[in-house]
Amino acid sequence: MELKEFISQSIISIIEGVTVAQKEALNHGAHVNPTGLMRTIRNIGENAIWNNNDNNIAQTVRFDVAVTVEEETATAGKIGVVSGLFNLGSSGKSEEKHVAISRIQFNVPVLLPGSRV
């Protein structure tokens, strides 16, 4: 899996999970991520982002991905993501291998679907 697919599928899975939880919560008289709530700046932090139309506060999806890149002689390969880790797939045999490991950390703000109260 490539990094872009990993990020996209992770965010979509979170949104779909919230949508399913909203429907189930209504069966119990509850709301998941309700819209129209009042907010105070001191309770949500300096960098909070929200939609002024319905006071829906953006949730931050934090990614911390370990990156492992292997270079081998006489191979063809590509980099992809497997379970949050990068994976270098290759074909051919090699006598020499170089490995570099680093991390990618980033945040993506997401306005989750709101539930009307």
C-alpha positions as semicolon CSV with decimal commas, in nm:
position;residue;x (nm);y (nm);z (nm)
1;M;0,000;0,000;0,000
2;E;0,132;0,344;-0,086
3;L;0,145;0,626;0,170
4;K;-0,135;0,821;-0,002
5;E;-0,363;0,516;0,012
6;F;-0,278;0,456;0,379
7;I;-0,361;0,817;0,472
8;S;-0,678;0,826;0,263
9;Q;-0,809;0,492;0,389
10;S;-0,730;0,583;0,751
11;I;-0,922;0,912;0,737
12;I;-1,216;0,761;0,545
13;S;-1,234;0,473;0,796
14;I;-1,251;0,722;1,085
15;I;-1,531;0,918;0,913
16;E;-1,725;0,599;0,832
17;G;-1,679;0,479;1,192
18;V;-1,817;0,807;1,329
19;T;-2,115;0,786;1,089
20;V;-2,199;0,433;1,204
21;A;-2,157;0,534;1,571
22;Q;-2,391;0,832;1,518
23;K;-2,667;0,607;1,387
24;E;-2,624;0,359;1,672
25;A;-2,607;0,637;1,934
26;L;-2,943;0,777;1,821
27;N;-3,099;0,440;1,910
28;H;-2,992;0,510;2,269
29;G;-3,084;0,879;2,276
30;A;-2,720;0,989;2,248
31;H;-2,526;1,198;1,995
32;V;-2,174;1,150;1,857
33;N;-2,001;1,476;1,761
34;P;-2,313;1,692;1,811
35;T;-2,332;2,022;1,627
36;G;-2,430;2,355;1,777
37;L;-2,241;2,316;2,104
38;M;-2,107;2,627;2,273
39;R;-1,733;2,658;2,309
40;T;-1,485;2,845;2,524
41;I;-1,138;2,920;2,396
42;R;-0,961;2,808;2,714
43;N;-1,112;2,457;2,692
44;I;-1,023;2,380;2,330
45;G;-0,670;2,516;2,296
46;E;-0,496;2,786;2,100
47;N;-0,481;2,604;1,767
48;A;-0,842;2,486;1,759
49;I;-1,019;2,500;1,424
50;W;-1,397;2,501;1,395
51;N;-1,683;2,568;1,159
52;N;-1,858;2,891;1,265
53;N;-2,186;2,778;1,105
54;D;-2,246;2,494;1,351
55;N;-1,959;2,520;1,605
56;N;-1,829;2,181;1,492
57;I;-1,469;2,159;1,616
58;A;-1,218;1,996;1,381
59;Q;-1,057;1,683;1,517
60;T;-0,688;1,632;1,454
61;V;-0,585;1,301;1,304
62;R;-0,220;1,252;1,398
63;F;0,002;1,032;1,183
64;D;0,337;0,898;1,300
65;V;0,475;0,674;1,027
66;A;0,806;0,488;1,053
67;V;0,987;0,487;0,721
68;T;1,232;0,213;0,628
69;V;1,404;0,239;0,292
70;E;1,628;-0,041;0,172
71;E;1,854;-0,002;-0,128
72;E;1,990;-0,315;-0,287
73;T;2,207;-0,362;-0,591
74;A;2,057;-0,530;-0,898
75;T;1,698;-0,488;-0,781
76;A;1,388;-0,305;-0,886
77;G;1,158;-0,190;-0,610
78;K;0,905;0,058;-0,483
79;I;0,811;0,203;-0,148
80;G;0,472;0,137;0,009
81;V;0,301;0,141;0,349
82;V;0,216;-0,175;0,538
83;S;0,047;-0,138;0,878
84;G;0,186;0,212;0,920
85;L;0,536;0,114;0,814
86;F;0,695;0,164;0,477
87;N;0,790;-0,150;0,291
88;L;1,030;-0,177;-0,001
89;G;0,928;-0,452;-0,239
90;S;1,198;-0,570;-0,475
91;S;1,281;-0,836;-0,727
92;G;1,618;-0,991;-0,798
93;K;1,905;-1,087;-0,572
94;S;2,155;-0,860;-0,412
95;E;2,495;-0,875;-0,253
96;E;2,481;-0,532;-0,092
97;K;2,206;-0,367;0,114
98;H;2,176;-0,017;0,265
99;V;1,898;0,057;0,514
100;A;1,779;0,401;0,625
101;I;1,509;0,451;0,887
102;S;1,330;0,777;0,959
103;R;0,988;0,895;1,068
104;I;0,720;1,113;0,915
105;Q;0,492;1,293;1,159
106;F;0,205;1,517;1,052
107;N;-0,148;1,619;1,149
108;V;-0,461;1,642;0,936
109;P;-0,758;1,843;1,071
110;V;-1,090;1,676;0,990
111;L;-1,440;1,814;1,041
112;L;-1,626;1,495;1,125
113;P;-1,992;1,470;1,026
114;G;-2,205;1,640;1,287
115;S;-2,513;1,500;1,457
116;R;-2,804;1,743;1,488
117;V;-2,934;1,767;1,844
